[in-house]
């Protein structure tokens, strides 16, 4: 399979595995090769990076960091991290975060943006408090429709401006699985992942999970700041390469079903005398659940079911494994296809082309040689 690394980019952020693939330097964008995602919980050093602006300088006293919740609430709040940790129930969850552009490089003609393959995703252990609990403490008014998220990172060209400000409908914001997190995999958030405080809104594009969080504005209408017009996909399919009618676009919300193969790795040579091939991977499906994963070694002519392992909590990914009888020596592609509980499966090719390349989820495949 082709390597889509940007040859002009060589920077890997300190503390990150050199196995990661840089896609952009300004802003910093780094993906994780699929074969490096074999851990049940993604190690911090292997977790992908997607920035939109400058990286804020770490603060000397993280417990003094403040978060404001205002707008369509009965009692606006400004809380320090110390307040948040002491006043609200702390929870730990394993949650998938995925870039909205994950899979973008598979679109034809090419879409704009960083050429993600399948590695703009990770499943870390996050510790924090429920976003819902803070919103309810502020008293969400009946007029509340949307949230707007504000962060300490700045625009690359104009440091007086916010790099990006995204939000979600209030119904999604009140989901009990969303966290305001200060720890990742049992350690304080690294600077690159939002130290000292960030949102984790699983199931939706990672851009709504704002890092370096400073404010949540509860609004009476859809949020309309920078970034809200970007993450959009066609309602009705458009001709690839064309310019969609703005009235035929909707916000990218729940991410589509996806499965990746984490072993064997692409390009592997497998022993000819082995009795079988063991395939491992992960699968997830945005706001809903994965029903099954199937694998094929004959380009989808036949399929066999994989064993789907249970989640540790909602929005965790499913690890899966399959055992394939060893074929005759030769070249093969192993394909993986996940299907969600609504019966929607990954397509053979990325569907619903859009200029920004969002929502591409074709079946993952790796090439192997037997013998």
Residue pairs with C-beta under 8 A, 6 or more apart in sequence:
1 266
1 267
1 365
1 366
1 367
3 21
4 23
4 105
4 115
4 117
5 21
5 22
5 23
6 22
6 23
6 24
6 114
6 115
8 25
9 22
9 23
9 24
9 25
10 22
11 22
11 25
11 28
12 18
12 20
12 22
12 30
13 28
13 30
13 49
13 192
15 44
15 45
15 190
15 192
16 30
16 45
16 46
16 49
16 192
17 36
17 43
17 45
17 46
19 32
19 33
19 36
19 46
20 30
20 31
20 32
20 33
20 36
20 46
20 48
20 49
20 119
21 30
21 31
21 32
21 33
21 119
22 28
22 29
22 30
23 29
23 30
23 31
23 114
23 115
23 116
24 114
26 156
27 51
27 52
27 53
27 54
27 156
27 163
28 49
28 51
28 55
28 192
29 49
29 50
29 51
29 114
30 48
30 49
31 48
31 116
31 117
31 119
31 120
32 42
32 46
32 47
32 48
32 119
32 120
32 121
32 122
33 119
33 265
34 117
34 118
34 119
34 260
34 261
34 262
34 265
34 266
34 364
34 366
35 262
35 263
35 264
35 265
35 266
36 46
36 119
36 262
37 46
37 119
37 121
37 122
37 260
37 262
37 282
38 262
38 263
38 280
39 46
40 123
40 319
41 94
41 123
41 124
41 125
41 185
42 122
42 123
42 124
43 185
44 124
44 184
44 185
44 187
44 190
44 193
46 122
47 122
47 124
47 184
47 193
48 99
48 119
48 120
48 121
48 122
49 192
49 193
50 99
50 120
50 206
50 207
51 153
51 163
51 192
52 153
52 163
52 164
52 207
52 227
53 153
53 154
53 155
53 156
53 162
53 163
53 164
54 153
54 154
54 155
54 156
54 159
54 163
55 153
55 191
55 192
56 152
56 153
56 154
56 191
56 212
58 191
58 195
58 196
59 65
59 195
59 196
62 81
62 182
62 188
62 195
62 196
62 197
63 80
63 81
63 82
63 85
63 196
64 80
64 81
64 82
65 80
65 81
65 196
65 197
66 78
66 79
66 80
66 81
66 214
67 77
67 78
67 79
67 80
67 81
67 84
67 134
67 180
67 197
67 213
67 214
67 215
67 216
68 76
68 77
68 78
68 79
68 214
68 215
68 216
69 76
69 77
69 78
69 79
69 134
69 135
69 138
69 215
69 216
69 218
70 76
70 77
70 138
70 215
70 216
70 217
70 218
71 144
71 148
71 217
71 218
71 219
71 220
72 140
72 141
72 143
72 144
72 145
72 218
72 219
72 220
73 135
73 138
73 139
73 140
73 141
73 144
73 218
74 138
74 139
74 140
74 141
75 137
75 138
75 139
76 138
77 134
77 137
77 138
79 87
79 134
81 182
81 196
81 197
84 129
84 134
84 180
84 197
85 129
85 182
87 137
88 129
88 130
88 133
88 134
88 137
89 129
89 130
89 133
90 127
90 128
90 129
91 127
91 128
91 129
91 130
91 179
92 125
92 126
92 127
92 183
93 125
93 126
93 177
93 179
93 313
93 314
93 315
93 316
94 123
94 124
94 125
94 126
94 311
94 312
94 313
94 315
94 316
95 123
95 124
95 126
95 177
95 179
95 200
95 202
95 313
95 315
95 316
96 121
96 122
96 123
96 202
96 203
96 284
96 315
96 316
96 317
97 121
97 122
97 123
97 124
97 200
97 202
97 206
97 209
98 120
98 121
98 205
98 206
98 255
98 258
98 284
99 116
99 120
99 121
99 205
99 206
99 207
100 205
100 206
100 207
100 231
100 252
100 255
100 358
100 359
101 113
101 114
101 116
101 120
101 356
101 357
101 358
102 116
102 118
102 119
102 120
102 121
102 255
102 258
102 360
103 116
103 117
103 118
103 120
103 258
103 350
103 357
103 359
103 360
103 361
103 362
104 111
104 113
104 114
104 115
104 116
104 357
104 358
104 360
105 115
105 116
105 117
105 357
106 117
106 349
106 350
106 360
106 362
107 240
107 350
107 353
107 357
107 360
108 240
109 240
109 241
109 353
110 357
111 353
111 354
111 355
111 356
111 357
112 355
112 356
112 357
113 356
113 357
118 258
118 260
118 364
120 206
121 258
121 260
121 284
123 282
123 284
123 316
123 317
124 184
124 185
125 184
125 185
125 186
126 179
126 181
126 183
126 184
126 200
127 179
127 181
127 182
127 183
127 184
127 186
128 179
128 180
128 181
128 182
128 183
128 200
129 179
129 180
130 176
130 178
130 179
130 180
131 173
131 174
131 178
131 179
131 180
131 199
131 201
131 216
132 173
132 174
132 175
132 176
132 178
134 180
134 216
135 173
135 174
135 216
135 218
136 174
138 218
140 170
140 174
140 218
141 218
143 220
144 170
144 218
144 219
144 220
145 169
145 170
145 219
145 220
145 221
145 222
146 167
146 168
146 169
146 170
146 218
146 219
146 221
146 222
146 223
147 167
147 168
147 170
147 173
147 216
147 217
147 218
147 219
147 223
148 165
148 166
148 167
148 215
148 216
148 217
148 219
148 223
148 225
149 165
149 166
149 167
149 199
149 208
149 210
149 213
149 215
149 216
149 217
150 162
150 165
150 210
150 213
150 214
150 215
150 216
150 217
151 162
151 163
151 164
151 165
151 210
151 211
151 212
151 213
151 214
152 212
152 214
153 162
153 163
153 164
153 211
153 212
154 160
154 161
154 162
154 163
155 161
155 162
155 163
156 163
161 226
162 225
162 226
163 226
164 207
164 226
164 227
165 210
165 223
165 225
165 226
165 227
165 228
166 207
166 208
166 210
166 223
166 225
166 227
166 228
166 231
167 208
167 217
167 219
167 222
167 223
167 228
168 201
168 204
168 208
170 218
172 178
172 201
172 204
172 253
173 201
175 201
177 202
177 203
177 313
177 314
177 315
178 199
178 200
178 201
178 202
179 199
179 200
180 197
180 198
180 199
180 200
180 213
181 189
181 194
181 197
181 198
181 199
181 200
182 188
182 189
182 196
182 197
182 198
183 189
184 190
184 193
188 195
188 196
189 195
189 196
189 197
189 198
193 211
194 210
194 211
194 212
194 213
195 212
197 212
197 213
198 209
198 210
198 211
198 212
198 213
199 208
199 209
199 210
199 211
199 213
200 209
201 208
201 209
202 209
202 315
203 254
203 255
203 286
203 287
203 315
204 252
204 253
204 254
204 255
204 286
204 287
205 231
205 252
205 255
205 358
207 227
207 231
217 223
222 228
228 251
230 356
231 251
231 252
231 356
231 358
232 249
232 250
232 251
232 252
232 354
232 356
232 358
233 249
233 250
233 252
233 352
233 354
233 358
233 359
234 244
234 248
234 249
234 250
234 352
234 353
234 354
235 248
235 249
235 250
236 248
237 351
237 352
237 353
238 244
238 248
238 353
238 354
240 353
241 353
243 355
244 354
244 355
249 354
252 358
252 359
253 286
253 287
254 286
254 287
254 288
255 284
255 285
255 286
255 359
256 285
256 286
256 344
256 346
256 359
256 361
257 283
257 284
257 285
257 286
257 290
257 338
257 339
257 340
257 344
257 345
257 346
257 361
258 283
258 284
258 285
258 338
258 346
258 361
258 364
259 281
259 282
259 283
259 290
259 293
259 320
259 336
259 337
259 338
259 346
259 363
259 364
260 281
260 282
260 283
260 336
260 364
261 279
261 280
261 281
261 334
261 336
261 364
261 365
261 366
262 280
262 281
262 282
263 278
263 279
263 280
263 281
264 270
264 277
264 279
264 334
264 366
264 368
265 366
266 366
266 367
266 368
267 366
267 367
267 368
268 366
268 368
268 369
269 368
269 369
269 370
270 277
270 326
270 368
270 369
270 370
270 371
271 370
271 371
272 326
272 329
272 370
272 371
274 326
275 325
275 326
276 323
276 324
276 325
276 326
277 297
277 323
277 324
277 325
277 326
277 334
277 368
277 370
278 321
278 322
278 323
278 324
279 295
279 306
279 321
279 322
279 323
279 324
279 334
279 336
280 319
280 320
280 321
281 293
281 306
281 319
281 320
281 321
281 336
281 364
282 317
282 318
282 319
282 320
283 290
283 293
283 308
283 317
283 318
283 320
283 336
283 338
284 290
284 315
284 317
284 318
285 338
285 340
285 341
288 340
288 341
288 342
289 311
289 340
289 341
290 308
290 318
290 338
290 339
290 340
290 341
291 339
291 340
291 341
291 343
292 305
292 306
292 308
292 338
292 339
293 305
293 306
293 308
293 318
293 320
293 322
293 336
293 337
293 338
293 339
294 303
294 304
294 305
294 306
294 336
294 337
294 339
295 303
295 304
295 306
295 322
295 324
295 334
295 335
295 336
295 337
296 302
296 303
296 304
296 334
296 335
296 337
297 324
297 327
297 332
297 333
297 334
297 335
299 333
299 335
300 335
300 337
300 348
300 363
303 337
304 322
304 324
305 322
306 320
306 321
306 322
306 336
307 320
307 321
307 322
308 318
308 320
309 318
309 319
309 320
309 321
310 318
311 317
311 318
324 334
326 370
327 370
328 370
329 370
329 371
330 369
330 370
330 371
331 367
331 368
331 369
332 367
332 368
332 369
332 370
333 365
333 366
333 367
333 368
334 365
334 366
334 368
335 363
335 364
335 365
336 363
336 364
336 365
337 345
337 346
337 363
338 345
338 346
339 345
339 346
346 361
346 362
346 363
347 361
347 362
347 363
348 362
348 363
349 362
350 360
350 361
350 362
351 360
352 359
